[in-house]
Amino acid sequence: MNPAFWTLLDDLGASSSVVIDRPKGSAHPRFPENIYPYDYGYLSGTTSGDGQGIDVWLGGGDVTQLSAVLVSADLKKRDAELKLLLGCNPAEQQVVVDWPNGYPSFQCLLVVRPS
């Protein structure tokens, strides 16, 4: 895996503030049955595939550390995005992967940062 990719994302995260707009335990605004298992938000001053800030999931570890990225494809929204997992251990990463993947029109792929 290209180490420069991870360095660029580290720099992006270090130069941005994390905004939590969906705290752990809150309901998804369009799908209230989906409860966020961890804090979810975005990096201020960035732009993702949906025109909003780059999405982030915050785990229980050091949230200044990028542990993985999630590549998502949403057929209903007709978009694809990159989501950053900050401070997420392997168990937390799996919860994030499993959380939205129950919908046939939304799937994601986890890319774990190499050690």
Protein Blocks (a to p, Z undefined) as FASTA:
>chain_A
ZZklmmmmmmmmmmpccddfbdghiacfklmmbccfbdcdddehiacfkopacdddddfb
dfkbcfbdcddddfklopadddddehiafklmmmmmmmmmmpfkbccddddddZZ
